[in-house]
């Protein structure tokens, strides 16, 4: 659809017009308010109820903590492995000093190189397995704020914000029928996750006028 203005006697009137060739609604205009009000209702229907949002936030935060704890446990385990390697290295070096055969010396030297390589790999893994640079709230504050009320991004009035909202809420293009309104949309993964969390007991904000979502 293309947005345009129609000039009336005293003012301009906004509308959308279908430009899809072969569509039954081609070149037929629809008032902007009708489409944008329907969009508002559809996005509001996807907005999690406060109780659901709090539950989802707790689940995400718990998952964050478990991942952080798992990272710390993995670091401890790798440090133990480095200690074991260092003890093996000390033993090999002692044997290397006592060796008097060229073949045995070369074998011990290869073993030392291999153990040193294992130490280096573990040290690199430890460096990459550190704790998060920022805490949960600092990392996800913007995302959580958006999920709590995605329509706020539209209400900013900025074209780039409105385009961003559409991309962040919906998994693809949304379809509007001039007689039936918006068709059941494909929603993005975060809102699918919230819907999955809601279950039979907790729900999203009541979806008035929105067709039931596919399983």
C-alpha positions in Angstrom: 0.0 0.0 0.0 1.0 3.6 -0.6 0.3 6.4 1.7 -1.1 9.6 0.3 -3.2 12.7 1.0 -6.5 13.7 -0.4 -7.3 17.4 -0.6 -10.7 18.3 0.7 -12.4 21.7 0.8 -10.8 22.8 4.0 -8.0 20.3 4.8 -6.0 17.3 3.7 -7.2 13.8 4.5 -4.7 10.9 4.9 -5.3 7.5 3.3 -3.7 4.4 2.0 -4.1 3.0 -1.5 -3.5 -0.5 -2.8 -1.0 -0.6 -5.6 -1.0 -4.4 -6.0 -1.8 -5.4 -9.5 -4.7 -7.9 -9.8 -5.9 -7.2 -6.3 -9.7 -6.6 -6.0 -8.8 -3.5 -4.0 -6.4 -2.0 -6.5 -6.5 1.8 -6.6 -9.1 1.9 -3.9 -8.4 4.0 -0.9 -8.7 3.2 2.8 -8.7 6.0 5.5 -5.4 6.0 7.4 -7.3 5.9 10.8 -8.9 2.6 9.9 -5.6 0.9 9.1 -3.6 2.4 11.9 -6.3 1.9 14.5 -6.5 -1.8 13.5 -2.7 -2.0 13.7 -2.8 -0.5 17.2 -5.3 -3.1 18.3 -3.3 -5.9 16.8 0.0 -4.8 18.4 -1.7 -4.2 21.8 -3.1 -7.7 21.5 0.4 -9.0 21.4 1.6 -6.9 24.3 2.1 -9.1 27.4 -0.1 -8.4 30.4 2.0 -7.0 33.4 1.8 -10.3 35.3 3.0 -12.3 32.3 5.8 -9.8 31.6 7.0 -10.1 35.2 7.0 -13.9 34.9 8.9 -13.8 31.6 11.4 -11.4 33.1 12.0 -13.7 36.0 12.4 -16.7 33.7 14.9 -14.8 31.5 16.8 -13.5 34.5 16.9 -17.0 36.0 18.3 -18.4 32.7 20.9 -15.6 32.6 22.1 -16.5 36.2 22.3 -20.2 35.3 24.4 -19.4 32.2 26.7 -17.2 34.3 27.0 -19.8 37.0 27.7 -22.5 34.4 30.5 -20.3 32.9 32.1 -19.8 36.3 32.0 -23.6 37.0 33.5 -24.3 33.6 36.4 -21.8 34.4 37.0 -23.6 37.7 37.1 -27.0 35.9 39.5 -25.7 33.2 41.8 -24.3 35.9 41.9 -27.7 37.5 42.8 -29.2 34.2 45.6 -26.7 33.7 47.0 -27.7 37.1 46.9 -31.4 36.1 48.8 -30.5 32.9 51.4 -28.6 34.8 52.1 -31.6 37.0 52.4 -33.8 34.0 54.8 -31.2 32.5 57.0 -31.3 35.6 57.2 -35.1 35.4 58.1 -35.0 31.7 60.7 -32.4 32.1 62.3 -34.4 35.0 62.5 -37.4 32.7 63.8 -35.3 29.8 66.7 -34.1 31.9 67.6 -37.7 32.8 67.2 -39.0 29.2 70.4 -40.0 27.4 68.9 -41.3 24.2 68.3 -38.9 21.3 65.1 -40.7 20.4 63.8 -40.5 23.9 64.7 -36.8 24.2 62.8 -36.0 21.0 59.8 -38.0 22.3 59.8 -36.1 25.6 60.2 -32.8 23.8 57.1 -33.6 21.6 55.2 -34.4 24.8 56.2 -31.1 26.3 55.1 -29.2 23.2 51.7 -31.1 23.3 51.1 -30.3 27.0 52.1 -26.6 26.5 49.6 -26.5 23.5 46.8 -27.9 25.7 47.6 -25.3 28.4 47.4 -22.5 25.8 44.1 -23.7 24.5 42.6 -23.9 28.0 43.9 -20.4 28.8 42.2 -19.0 25.7 39.0 -20.7 26.6 39.1 -19.3 30.1 39.7 -15.8 28.7 36.6 -16.2 26.5 34.5 -17.7 29.2 34.5 -14.7 31.5 31.6 -13.2 33.3 29.3 -10.7 31.3 30.7 -7.2 31.0 27.3 -5.8 32.2 24.6 -7.1 34.4 21.2 -8.4 33.3 19.3 -5.2 33.6 21.9 -3.1 31.8 22.2 -5.6 28.9 18.5 -6.1 28.3 16.9 -2.9 29.5 16.1 -1.6 26.0 14.8 -4.9 24.8 12.6 -5.4 27.9 11.2 -1.9 27.7 10.2 -2.6 24.1 8.6 -6.0 24.9 6.6 -4.4 27.7 5.0 -1.9 25.3 6.0 -2.2 21.6 3.4 0.4 20.6 5.5 3.2 22.3 8.0 2.9 19.4 5.2 3.6 16.9 3.9 6.6 18.9 7.3 8.3 18.6 6.1 9.4 15.2 9.5 8.8 13.6 9.4 6.8 10.4 12.5 4.7 11.3 10.9 3.9 14.7 7.7 2.7 13.1 9.5 0.6 10.5 11.6 -0.9 13.4 8.5 -1.7 15.4 7.0 -3.6 12.4 10.2 -5.6 11.9 10.6 -6.4 15.6 7.0 -7.4 16.2 6.1 -9.3 13.0 8.0 -12.2 11.4 7.1 -11.0 7.9 4.9 -8.7 5.9 1.4 -8.1 7.3 -1.6 -8.2 5.1 -4.7 -5.9 5.3 -8.0 -6.8 3.7 -10.2 -3.8 3.0 -13.3 -5.8 4.1 -11.9 -8.1 6.9 -9.0 -6.0 8.2 -5.6 -7.4 9.1 -5.1 -11.1 8.5 -3.5 -13.3 11.2 0.2 -12.2 11.2 3.4 -14.1 11.6 4.8 -12.8 14.9 8.5 -12.5 15.8 10.3 -15.0 18.1 10.3 -12.9 21.3 6.5 -12.6 21.2 6.2 -16.3 20.3 8.2 -17.0 23.4 6.0 -14.8 25.5 2.9 -16.6 24.1 4.5 -20.0 24.9 5.2 -18.8 28.5 1.6 -17.6 29.0 0.1 -21.0 28.8 -3.6 -21.6 29.7 -3.5 -19.7 33.0 -1.7 -16.5 32.0 -2.5 -14.6 28.8 -1.4 -11.7 26.6 -3.5 -8.6 26.7 -7.0 -9.6 25.4 -6.8 -9.8 21.6 -10.1 -8.2 20.6 -10.7 -8.7 16.9 -7.6 -10.7 16.3 -7.9 -14.2 14.9 -6.6 -17.0 17.1 -2.9 -17.7 16.6 -1.8 -21.0 15.0 -0.3 -23.6 17.4 
